Amino acid sequence: MSEESPPPGRQDVPGEVVELRVHGVSGAGAGQVLDRPHVHQVAGDRSGGFFRPRPDYPDSAGPGGVVLEAYRWSDLPSGTAARTLSLVFLLPFMLSNVAIWMRPADRGSGAGVKVLCRLIALNLTLVYVLSAAGVALDLIAWKCMGSSRCLEGRVWLSWLGGRSVGLRLVVLTVLPVAALGLLWMLSVRPGRPYEAFRAPGGGPEGEGLSAVGHWDAMPMVGRLRAIHVAAAFAVLNLTLLAARGAGGPSPVVIALAAVAGAVLAACMALLCAPASLERASSSPTDPPAATARVVACALTVPTLGVVALDGTPWPPSTGLPGYMRIIAWAFVAQMTLLFALAVLALWRRRGRDPRSVLLRGLGAPVIAAVAVGLASALSAELVYRTAYFLNRRAITRSAGDLVPPPLAYKWAIFTFFLASIAAVAAGGAITLLTRPGRRRAAAAIVARDFPDAPPEAADRLDRVARTIARARFTERLGPLAMVYAGLAALGLAASVLALFEHQPGPLAERFLGVPAEFVNFGLTFGSYLIAGIIAGLVVGGLFAYRTAEFRRYVGVVWDLGTFWPRAAHPFAPPCYAERAVPELAKRICYLASQHDGVLLTGHSHGSVLLAAAVLQLPAPVRRRVALLTYGSPLDRLYTRLFPAYLGRDVLHQVGARIDWRWLNLWRDTDQIGGWVFAAHRPGDPSPGADPSERVDRRLRDPEDVVVPPSDSVPPPIHGHWPCESDERFAAAVRDLAGRLREADRS
């Protein structure tokens, strides 16, 4: 739908102010955002479109006579089926990709943090492929197909059971290759519609937040994808060659393994050159990355030929030779990279910045540790659950087991169980220890807001205080995430024990006095816990499209995570901001050329999209733009989680570019949004000369604690809910619209 030539009945009316509303992660409909029942689309498509009230219905104008328009972007991240699947398969990759954007704010380029984050992301891909290889090659091809008891009653496996080991391995190699293809498909499909909105040129650093949507990330994503595919095939080939050469490697096996190892080393070397990866280029794949991918894929053919045709007897082994050590070393590499990232983040962070308190400047290693822990748990559960399916006794590895899972996965599940229990205990402790302080602060706020409340409003006052106290718990989530990340990293360290073939049960009983039965219980419970998490992600993804309130909480993680471009992991979900931000900037420029001014109003994450769009507007357009944010996480979350890209200097830059025609509405009961520059609670000092101190306006919530004469219940507590129907919101719109009209006349 063309913006330059609207169809009949949709022409803009010059000489007016347009209020362009952008919703948050709740996925509200256009009618709900505009607070009007009848709307029609004026630009965009079904994924991201601009809507206005129908002109033939009354009350189509907004406060102060502004022309209302809404931008609905909630369908951009992906469609229903793809999003649900992605929620399970791509969540660790998404978190690892977010970690690279959470580097500490410093004067350097952050090249070291970028390199480590990208190496961790590569390791996640390798662990994923190795888990698929563990199911196909170790559990099925080697163990189950080599046992008549396991093949009994399984026609879908017995047809290959009587064949040679090499042939079984070659045929089952298709499964890990297909798993890699599934990742590719899920990560690429939604990104194709965004290509028309990308603005080529520029680098990923840009000017902080302005980097989002301002540069074409696809060349870098193409290079990263080629590197990950090359490394995945290299590791798959090494797994097959390690098994083939376990009984005495032939010269051909040694040569092929050397080439595969060289490809893997080359992939890691390419990730250690950020400037080469991030440079603008018309070609998404440069010769080094493309060559590595071609060599790794081509190497698979002779590798499979050697595995299938080499007549050397296979060594006797309870599992695929060499596989257990390969996966154990992969977990050790994760632990080493996380430790190096934590040390580097501690060294480079600005510890004196009080606004980085949420994660103490350690956002990158903390989120990377969560991603690694989740990926390890999901991979272990895949192998563990398959072993349980093939032989129920495989979980405890009791006598007579046919298909025991690799030892490294047992340690991964058991340590995940311990880390989860400890994290729950830590969360409970943090909740109880901080509750008195949060309740005292909330009670003080309520006392200042409602000093003349009658005695019969005591229950209502207590409910408001409890809501404010819960909203203030957001700041406590950082320490809780740090606790879990530390426990997950320590759990990975236990993978070293798998290299020495130590079983969790006997080792815990010998050195800690913990009964082996408890370890077996932990393995079983941990496996079911991970399975429950997977089921919860799937069910949550489905319910998120049917229940608006549930979508508000599920979508916040997904939409915030996919806001950032894919700079670390190419199989992370596509960045919808690569379309949304340029599309908003283009629409704002068009509206500014047709009207007296454009008032941008953004709720929750919509305020972040608008801030990024403002940074991309040309100077003539910025003089005709004002900004109204409400429920905004700009300062409360983004400046503290992403200090290198959205620090307070960037917020001041946003305000200065629009000559401080900016108001921010916030509530104490909001668990996500907050003030941007100053709280302005009752009793706080009056704003000074700095224009940033006049941006924030606090909304008392609820408006009162007693039942008004016109109602039978007291006013509701809104929290993070949008406030388009609030008269104080309308007053802010009239204020900013008046400033735009004055600026247009001057």
N, C-alpha and C positions, 0 to 999 in steps of 0.2 A: 504494500500500500504506500503510495508516494506521499511524502510530506510536503514537497514543493508545490504540488497541484492537487489540493483536496477536492474530492468530488462534490457535486452540487449538494447544498444543504449542510456542508461541513466547513464552509469558509470561516476563517477567523475574523473577528471584529476588531479593527484597529482602534487605538486610543484607549485601551483598557489594560488592566493588570491581570495576568494569568497566574493562578495558583496551581503549580504542578506538584501533586502529592505522590510520594513513593512509600509503599508499605514496607513492613519489616518481614521477618521470617515466618510470620503466621500464615502467609499465603492467602490473605483476605481477598475477596472478590472486588472488582472495580466498584460495584455499587456500594459495598460496605466502606471502602476507602473514601469515596466521595460523599457518603452519607446521603445518597439519593437512590431511590428505587429503580429508576429507569435511566439506563446509560447506553451509549453506543460507541463503537471503536472508531477513532479518527486516524490512527497511524499504527504501524507495527504489524505483528502477526499473532497467531494463537499462542506462541510461546512467550513473547514479550510485546505488549501493546499499550497504546495510549487511548484512554477513554474519557468521554465527557458526558454530562447529563444531557438527555434529549431536550432540544430547545423548545419543543412544542408542549412541554410539561411545565407547570408553574414551579417557582422556587428553584430555578436551575442555576442561579448565581450564588456565589459564596459570600462570606462576610465582607462588608464594605463594597459590595458589587463586583468582586473579582470573578473572572472566568475560571471555572473549576475544570481541572484535568487531572487524571491519575495515570501513573505508569505501573502496570502489573507485570512483574518479572518472576513470579513464583514458579512458573513452569520451565524456567531456563535451565536449572541444574540438570534435569533429565526427566524422562517419562516415568510412568508408574512402575512398570515391570523392571526396567533397567535400574531405576533408583533403588528398588527393594533388593535386587541382587547386588548392586554396588555397595549397599549398606553393609553387606557381609564380607564380600571379597575385597573391596577396595578401601575399607576403613583404615587398616594399618598403613597403607600406602598414602592415604590422604593425610594422616597425622604426621607421617615422616616428611611429607611435603610442606606442611604448615611449619614444622620445626625450623626449616631454613629461613623462614621469614621472622623468626622470633629471636634472632641473634641480638646480643647486647648492643646498646648504642655506644659507639666509640668513634674515634676520628679515622680509623682505618677502614679498609674496604671489606673487612670480614671474610677474606678469602679462606682463612683456615677453617672457620665455622662452616662455610659453604662446602669445602672439600669433604670434611668429616660427615656432614649431613648427607651428601651425595653418596659417599661410600656406605653409610648405614642404609640408605635407600636401596643401593645395589645389593647389599647383603640380604635385605628383606625379599627381593626378587629371587635370589638364589635359594633361600630357605623355602620359599613357596614351591619352586621347581623341585627341590630335593624332597619335599614332603610328598609331592605327586609321584616322584620316582620311588620313594619309599613304599608307597601303596602298590604301584604297578610292578616294579622290578623286584623289590625285596619281599614284600608280603605275598603277592600273588604269583609272580613268575618263578621266584626261587623257592619260597617256602611251601606255599599251598599246592602249586602244580607239581612239586616234587614229593608230595605225600598222597598216597591213595586214600587215606582217611579223610583228608581235607577235601579231596575231589568227589568223595562219595555224595551222590545226590545233587551235584552241581553240574548240570549238563552244559551250562554256559561257560564252564572252565575246563571240563574234562576233554573237550575236543582238541585242546592243545596240551593236555597233561602228559601224553605219551611222547611228545616231541623232545628234541634235544634241548638242553639248557640254553644254548646260544640262540636257537630259534625262538624260544619262549621270551627271552629278553628282548630280542629284536622286535617281535610283534607287539609286546606290551610297552615298548618305548613310545608308541603313538599316544599313550595316555598323558605323560608329562608334556609332550609337544602340544597336545590339544588343550591342556590346562594353561599353557602359556598363550595359546591363541585366544582362549576365553578372556584372559586379562586384557589382551590387546583389543578385543572387540568391545568389552565393557568400557574401556577408557577412551576409545576413539569415537564411538558412535554419536554421542551427544555433541561432540566438539565440532562436527562438520558444519552445522548451521551458523557457527560463530565466525566463519572465515570471512564473510563479507563485511564484518564490523571491525576487523583488526586494522590498526593503523601501523603500517610498516615504518621501521626506523626507530632510533632511540635504543637505549640499553636498559637492562633490567633494573639498574640502580635508579635512573631517572632522578626525580626529586621526591623521594619518600613515597607517600601514598600516590602521587601522580604517576608512578611507574605502572600501577594497575590499570590496564586498558589503554595505556599510552604507547606500548611497544608490542611488536609482534613476537609472541613467545614460541610460535610454532617451529621456527628453525632450531631453537634450542631443544624443544621437546622431541623433535625428530632425531637430533643427535643423541639425546639421552635414551630414546627408545632403541636406537640401533645398538648402543653400548649395552643396554640391559639384555637385549635379545642375544647379542654375541656372547656375553658372559653366561647367560642361562644355558645356551647350547654347549659352551665350553665346559661348564660344570657337569652337564649331563653326559658329555663324552668322557670326561675324566672319571665319572662314576662307573660307566661301562668298562672303560679301560682298566681301572683299578681292580674290578672284579675279574676281568680276563687275565690280567697279569699276576694275580695273587699266587698262582702256583708256579711261577717262574716266567717273567715277561720275555716275550720274543723281541727281536730288534724292531719289528714293525710296531708293536704295541708301545715300545719305549719312544719311538719317533712320533707316533700320533699323540701320545700323552705330552711330549715336549711341546708340540705345536699347540695343543689345547691349553697347556699352562701358559705359553707365551701370549695367546689370545686373551686369557683372563688377566694376565699382568698388564697387557696393553690397555684393556678396558679400565682398569683401576688407574693407570697413568693418565688416560684421557680425562677422567673425572678430577684429576689433580691439577688441571689447567683451566680455571674458571673463565679466563679471558677468551680462550679458544671456544669454549662451549657457548658463551653468552653473546658473542659478536653477531651483529646483524648480517644476514646473508640471504640471498634469493633462493638458495637451495637448503632445504631442511636437513639434509645429511651431507656432511663434508667427507672427503676421501678417507681420512683415518677411521672414523666411526663406521662408515659404510663398508670399508675394506674388512674391518674386524668382524662385522656381521656376516659378510659373504664367506670369509674364511671359516668362521665357526659353523655356519650352516653346511658349507661344503664338506667340512671335516666329518660331519655326522655320517656321510655315506660310507667312506672307508672304515670308520669305526664300527658301524653296524655290520659291514662285511667281515671284518676281523672277528667280531663276536660270534657271528653265525657260522663262519667257515673254518675257523682255526680248530684243528683237531686235538689240541693239547687238552688232556683231562682237566676238568674243573676240580679245584681243591675242595675237600669236604669241609663244610662250614654250616653252622646253624642259621646263618643269615648271609645276605649278599656280601661277598668279601669286600672289605674296605668301606662299605657304606656307613657303618656306625661311626667310624673315625671321621669320615668326611662331614657328617652332620654335627658331630661333637665339635670339630674345629670351626664350623660355621657359627655355632653358638659362642665359642670362645672369641671369635673375631667380633661378634656383636658386642660382647662385654668390653673388649679392648677399645673399640671405637667409641662406645658410650663414655668410658672413663676418660679418654682423651678429649672428647667434646666437653665434658663437665669441667675438666681442668682448664681448657682454653676459655670457656665461658666465664669461669671464676676470675681468670687473669684479665680478661678484657672488659668485664662489666664495670659500670659506674656505680660503685656501691654507695655513693653519697646521694644518689637520686632517690628521694623518698617515694616517688610515684611508681617505682619498680618493685614495690613491696609484695605485689601479688605472687610473683614467682621468684623474687629476689634476684632478678636478672638472669635466671637460669632456665628460661622458658625453652630454649632449644634442646638442652640435654634432657629436661624433664619430659617434654612431649615426645622426643625421640625414644626415650626409655619406655614410655607407655606404648608407643607404636611397636617397638621391638618385643615387649612383653606380650602384647596382644597377638602379634604375628606368630611368635613362638608357640603360644597356647593354641591358636587355631590350627597351626601346622601339626602340632603334637596330637591334637584331638582327631584330626583327619586320619592320621596313621593309627592312633590308638583305637578309634571306633571301628576302623576297618579290621584291625586284628581281632577285636571283640566279635565282630560279625562273622569272621572266618572261624574263630574258635573262642568260645566264651571264657575258657580258662586262660587265655593269653594275657589277660589284664594282670593277674597276680603271678603269672608264670609258675604255676604249680606243676607237679610232676605230670609228664605226659603231654605238655603243651605242644601244639603243632605249629602255631604261628605267633610266636612272641614278638611284641613290638621292639624296635631298637631301644637300647638302654638310655640314650640321650633324651628321647621323647618321654621316657618314664620320669627322668629327673625334671624335665620341663613342666610336666603336669603336676608333679608333687610340689615343686617350688611355687607354681602358680597358685595352688591350693593354699600354701602357707602365706604367700604374699596377700592373697585376697582376704584371708582371715585376719591377718595383721592390719590390713588397710581398713577393714570394717571396724576393728577395735580402735584404731587410731581415729577414725571418723567419729565414733561415739565419744571418745575421750575429748576430742577437739570441740565437739558440740556441747558437752557438759561443762568443760572448763571455760568456754567463751560465753556461755549462756548468761551468767550473771552480768558481765560487762555489757553485753548487747542489750539485755533487758533494762539495765540502768540508763543507757544512752537513749533507748527508745522511750522509756518513761519520761525522761527529761524533754524530749521532743514533743510528746503528747501533752505534757503539762504546759509548755509554751504555746502550743497550738490551740488548746481548749482550756484556758484558765478559768472560765466561768461555767464549766460543765456542771449540770445538776447531779445530785447523788444517784439518781436513778440511771444515769448514763455510765455507771462504773463498769458494768460488763462490756459495754461497747468500747470504752476507753481501753480496757484490758485487751480486747481483741485487736484494736488498732496497734497497741504497743507490741503485741506478739507478732503481728504482720511486719512491722518495721524491724523487729529483732531478727526475724527470719530473712528479710531482705538484706540485712547487713552481714549475713553468713557468707555471701558471695566472696567477700575478701578473705574468708577462711578456706576457700577451696584450693587456693594456691599451696599452702603448706600441706594439705591433704594429698594433693597431686604429687608433691615432692616426696612425701613419705612412700606412696605407692611406687613411684619411679625408682627410688632407692632400693626398695625391697625387690622390685623386678630385676634391677641390675645385679643385686646380690644373688638372686635366683639363677641368673644366667651363669654366674661364677661356678655354680654347682655342676654345670655341664662338664667342667674339667674332670670331675670324678668319673664321668662316663668313659673318658679316654683310658682310664685304668681299670675299667670293667667292674666298678663298685656298684652293687645294688643298693637302692635307697633303704630298704628294710633292714638288712643285716648291718649296714653301716650305722644307721640311726640307733639300733639296739646295742651295738657294741660300744660306741663312743658317747652317746647321749642318754642311754638307758631307756629310750623310747621303744615300746613294744613294736615288733614288726607288723602286728595286726593293725596298729594305728596307721602305719605307713600305707598298708594296703587299703585301709579305709580312706586315707587321703587321696590315693590314686583314683579310687572309684568315685569318691565325691567330687574331686577336682575335674574328672572327666565329665561327669554329669553337669557340673557347674559351667564348664565351657560350652557344652551342648545347650544348656539353658540360655547362655548368653547369645549363642548363634540363633536359637529359636526366637529369643526376645528381639533381636535385631530385625529378623524377618517380619515378625508380627508387628513390631513397632513401625516398620516401613509401610506395612499394609494399612494399619490404623491411622497413620499420619495423613492419609488421603481421605479419610472418612470422618475424622473428628478434629475440628478446628483447634480445640484446646490442647489435645494431645500433640497435634502438629506443631504447636507453638514450642514445645519442649524438645521434640525429636528433631524438628527442622533447624533449631538454633545451632546444633553441633554440625549438621551436614552443610547448611548454607554458609555458616561462618568459615568452615574448612575449605569449601570449594570457592570461596571468594578470591583466594590467592592463586596466582598463576603457578603452573607446574614448573618449578625451578629445581626440584630435587628428584622427584619420582615421576617418570613418564606414564606410569599406569595409574596414577591418581586420577580421580574424576576431573573432567575439564573445568576450567575456571569460567564461570558464567559472567564474571565482571568484564572479561574480554569483549563481550557483546554489550552488556548493560551500561557500562560507563561511557563508551563512545556513543552509544545510541542515545543516552540521556544528553550528552554534550551536544550532539547534533540537533536534537529536538529543542534544547534550550536556545541555541543560536537562532533557529528558525523562529521560535516564539518571540525572542527579543527583537527580531527585525520586523515583527508584525504588531507589536503591542508596546504600551508605555513601559512595561517592565515584567519580569518573571519572578514570582515568589516561589521558592523551592521549599517544600515542607516534607520532611522525612521522619518517619517513625522507626525507632529501633535501628536495625541494620540498614534501613533505607537512608538514614542520615549519613552512614559511611559511604554508600554509593554516591550520594549527592556531594559530599565533601571531596571525593575523588574527581567527580565531574567538574566541580568548581575550579579545581586546580588545572584543568585542561581547557578552560574557556579563554578565548582571546580577550585582550584588554577592552575593546569597545563593547563586548557583550557583558563583561563583568560589571561595568558601570550601570547596567540595567537589571541587576540580579540582587535578590535578597534571600536570606536563608532562615528557615524556622525548623528547629529540630526538637523532638520530644521523645522521651524514653530512650535517649541516645546512649550507646555504650562507648562513644568516642574516647572519653577520658577514663571511665571506670574500667574498661577492659582493654581497648585497643592500644592506648598509649603505654599501658603497663605490660601488655603481652608482646607488643610489636614496637619496642622503643626505637629501633633503628629506622623504621619506615613511617611511623605515625606518632612521633613524639610531640611534645607541647610546642616545639618550634613550627611543626607542620600545622597545628591547630591555629597558631597565631598567623601563619601564612594564609590560611583559608579566610580568616576574618579580615585581614588587611586587604586581600584581593577584592573583596566586595565592600570595602570601606566600612566595615563593621556593621553592616545592615544584617545583623544576625541576632536571633533570640533563641534561647534553649529553655524548654519547659521540662521540669523534672519533679518527681515525687519521692518522698522518703520511703514509701511502701513499695517502690519498684526494685525488684531483685536484679535487674539487668542494666537499666539506664541510670543516669545520674547527672550531676552538674558537669560542666566542661571546664570552667575557669574558677568559679566561686560559688559556694553553697547558698549564701544569702538567707540563712535561717533567721528567725526572730532573735534579735539580740546581737547578731553579727555586725561588724563595722559597716558603715555605708560605703558604697562604691567610690573608688578614688578617681583620679584623672585617667587612668589606663582604660581605654575603651573595652578591653576584654572583660573588665569587671562588671560591665553592664549587660553582658550577654545572657547570663542565667537568670531565670525567673522560677522560683519555687512555687509549686502548686500544693496547697494543703490538701491532704487526702486522708480521710474523706472530707467533704466540705463542712460537715457538721456531724455530731454524734447523737443528736436528739432528733426525734421524729418531727419533720416540718408539719405545719398545719394542713398542708395540701396532700399529705401522704400518710400511709399507715406504717411505714418502715423507715428507719434512718437511711441517709444517703449511703450508697455502696462504697466499698473500698476498691479502687480501680487498679492499683499496683502498676503493672507494665501495660495495661490495656490502653489502646489508642484513645486520644481525647478530642477527636474532631467535633464531637457534639458539646464539648465544654465551652461555656461562655468565655472563659479565660483564654482558651485557644482562639476563639473568634476575635477577642480583643487584640491578641498578638498579631493575627492576620491583618486586622485593620491598621495597626501601628506600622507594620512593615510595608503594607500597600501604600500608606500615606507617605512614607519615606521614599518609596520608588517614584511616586508621582511628583514629589518635590524635586528629586534628583533629575527627573525628565524635564521639568520646567526650567531648572537652573542651567 
